[in-house]
Amino acid sequence: MNILEPLRSLPEPLKKILRPMGSLLVRKSSAEISYWRSKFKIDGGMFSNAHYEEMMLAMAQEADDRFLQKKIVADFGCGPRGSLVWAASASLRIGIDVLADQYADEFSKSILTHSMIYLKSTEKVIPLPSGFVDVLFTLNAMDHVDEFPVMCSEIIRILKHGGVFIGSFNLEEPKTAAEPQRLNQEIIDEHLLSHLDVQTYRVANRGPKENPYASFYTGELDYDQGKIGFLWVKALKR
């Protein structure tokens, strides 16, 4: 069903108020799905995901996946590519995304090979019990949410006490239909990190197109305030 379909039965004054919001949701969803369709085509009709292991281990500053042994691990804003395929030692792997149902419809053959649970989140609630997740990753997904403070609260809620948050954030990237948040260090600290115990905090300018995260691998971190860059952080829930 078209997301704007329910508007048709409403009084016209209410339609005028709600129609712009519905249109924004359509544009955001369409932009996201179009992106993944293009990646699916580039990958040859079966998503590639080998690159996630190196990157997520680098974010976590771990040599291998043994730190996830018998843990419940989740990835918020996972996309349909199988971001946690590499985490074989985990007891449960959960990919959380507002478009999880659409991924299942469009890319079912690929995602069924990932040995992950794909869980549909809303823009306000992650449908998991409080204190459920041992380790939660998010990889450049938090600028895609509509309500940044709300989703930060949800991420904190679903983490166990002592659970690990491992995140990569886009800094100072202009807003788009798919990425309605322009994040900076102050916003991230206020709504998320101030409620966690930060273990490592690394920030760098965006690297060359072929390797935008290069600085995190070389350790030569340098960031110009107000410029486009990335923040990699690892923190514990109190």
PyMOL commands that set and color helices and strands:
alter all, ss='L'
color gray80, all
select helices_A, chain A and resi 5-9+12-42+51-60+65-68+100-106+108-111+142-144+148-158+185-191+193-195+214-218
alter helices_A, ss='H'
color red, helices_A
select strands_A, chain A and resi 72-76+92-97+117-120+133-139+159-171+196-205+229-237
alter strands_A, ss='S'
color yellow, strands_A
deselect
rebuild
show_as cartoon
